[in-house]
Structure formats: C-alpha cells, structure tokens
Amino acid sequence: MRYILIILGLLLFLGWSVPSLKWGLEVAEAQVALRDGDASQLAEVIGGPAPLRWWQRRKDFNDTVNTSFLSDERFVSIELEMPFAELLAAGEPIPDPVFREVYAAARAPSRLIRLCAEVLDTLAVTCDVAKPRARVKDDGRTTLQGNL
C-alpha cells in the first residue's frame, strides 16, 4: 500500500512538474525572441503552463471565477417580503387590486438594485439585477425575488 501511494505521489509530481518545466522553456524562448524584436510568443506564455492556459480558456471556468464581467453563473439570490404600500412613492394612492401585480413587477428591479451596495461591499466588483419577479399575496404582502 505504501508503494502504491509513493508511485501515485510521483505521478502527480511529474504530472505537474513536466508541464511546468516545458512552460519554463517556452518562457525562455519567448524572452530570446523578445530580445530579437519578436513579442508574439510572449503573449502566449504569459498565462502560465499549457494545462493552466487550457483551463483558463474554458467558458464554465471563466463564468464562475472571472470577475471582470457579469455572468449568470455568479449571483446572489434575493427574496424580500414587504407590505404592498412600501412599494409606492410617498402620497401615491394604492392601485386597484387587478393592477397590483403589474405595479409590483415594475418596481421590483428598483427595490432590488438598492441591495447591490451591500453585495459590492462584501462579495462583488460589479452588480446588476437579473430575473426580477414579484408576487402580491392575498393578505396584501408582496414578495420580490431576483438575482444580483
């Protein structure tokens, strides 16, 4: 059992060290080419060893960890419940019951975007509202849902 673990450890070590050594050789060749005036190789090797460059180019990986753009893969799901009257502006009359769903749906994004400040302070570098939804219950309470 111990020998199997040693062999597996060596294979894992070689599995990473060989690509790293190859990358070191690529970097050295790119430096020589840069010295001779050709900068085209440098852009390719700057991202790391070939296995790492391959992984970084994967769309699912970038959607998950690359924070330079907004992605549907990274979100904070929000659900708020409040009295319907809190959605209305000061002095605005409460609409007929048939229009309350429309009012709530129209105002859900503006209520949810206010929570972006907290998300930006703790988790994110950019924030926007996605998939806002609203539902008015029979008891007069409103549920707002969405992703930030």
Secondary structure, DSSP 8 states (H G I E B T S, - for coil): -HHHHHHHHHHHHHHHHHHHHHHHHHHHHHHHHHHTT--HHHHHHTT-SHHHHHHHH-HHHHHHH-TTS--TTS--EEEEEEEGGGGS-TT-----GGGHHHHHHHHHHHHHHTTHHHHHHHT-SS---EEEEEEE-TTSEEEEEEE-
